[in-house]
């Protein structure tokens, strides 16, 4: 039996870059894909659009749901989506945050830096997904 996710993460591409947001915890600041919890009565797609808007200030269109790569730690209970935006201007709204978003940026992803500034021990398995998205 498959359990429906209660949280979302969104991969948004702009050219050869991927949208990431900077959060912090007790260990300091870190970069992550935009996303968060699904509110009561909200679909996964609605949550994905809202989270991109709240954390990055960009209106997001959900293109499709993606398979979560095996081995991506810290994403149990998450749905992963591919989204697009109409602008590269990022202006977090400052509303709805459960956590502080320090920055939103288009991060370079390449063959030599396949996950950009994401934490390798948590995110290395997502590199093939980024490569596929950036080549398509």
N, C-alpha and C positions, 0 to 999 in steps of 0.2 A: 504494500500500500504506500502510495506517495503522499507526503504531507505538503500542502500548499504553503509556499513561503510566506513569512510575515514581514520580511524586510526586502529591500531592493538595492541594487547597484546598477549604474548606467555607464556604458562606454559611449562617449560622444567624440567623434573625430572632426578635426578641422585641418585639412591638408595632411601633413605628416605628423600631426600632433594629436594628443589625447587629452581631454579635459580632466583635470584633477583638482581636488580641493585639499587645503592644508588644515588639519585638526591638531589637537594636542591632548596628551594624557600625562600621567605622572612621569613618563620617560622622556617627555619633550614633544616637539612638533614632528608631524609625519604627513605624507601625502597619501591620498586615497581617492578612489573613484567616488563621484557624488552618489549619494543614496542615503537610505535610512528606513525608518519604520513605516508600515502601512497603517493609516488611521482607520478607525471604525467606519464601515460603509464605503471605503475607497477600494477601487480595483488596484491590482499591482501596477498596471500601466499609468493610472492616475497618480499613484504614489511616486512612480519614477519621474513623471513630468514635474510634479510639485517639488520633489527633492532637488532636481537640477535647477529649477527656478530659485528656490530658497537659498541653495548653497552657491550658485554661480551667477544668478541673475539673468539667465538665458532661457527663453521659451524653447522647450524641447518637444520634438515630435518623435514618438516611439516608432521605430521601424519594424522591430521584431524582438522576440524573446530569444536569448541565446542559451545554449547548453552551458552549464557551469563546469569548467574544466576540473577533472579529478585532481585532487591534491592542493587546491587553493584553500589554505587554512583561514579560519576566521570568517567563512562565508556560509556556515551551516544555517539553514533557514532563509537564505537569500534567493531571490529571483534575479537573474542577470539579463539586462536589456541592451539593445543597440539603439541609440537615439541620434537625432540630427538637430542642428540649430541653424537659424538663418543669419546669425551674426557672430563674429569672433569677439565682440565686446562682452566682457564679463563684469557684472556689477551685482554682487550678492545683495539680496533684499533685506537681510537682517531680521527677517521674521520667521517664526516657526522653528527656530533652532533648538534642538535638545543639547547640542554641543556648540562650542565656539568654532566658527570657520575663520581662520586667520587670513586665508588667501584663496583665490581661484585662479588657475592658470592653464594655458595650453602647453602641455609638457611634451618635449621631443621624445620620440620613441624610434629607435633605429636598430639595425643588426648588431651594432656594438653596445647599445643600451636598450635592450628589448622590452624593459618594463619601466623605463624612465626612472623617476625618483621613488617608485613604490618600494616597500621593504622586501628585499629578495626572499627572505625565509618564509614570508607569507604569500607572496604574489608571483614567484617565478613561473608557476604553471600557466599563468595567463598570457605569457609571451606569444605562444602560437595564435591565440585569438587576436591579439593586437596586430600581429603580422598579417593575418588573413584580412582583417578589416582595413588595414592601411594599403594593402595591395589590390583591394577590390574597388 
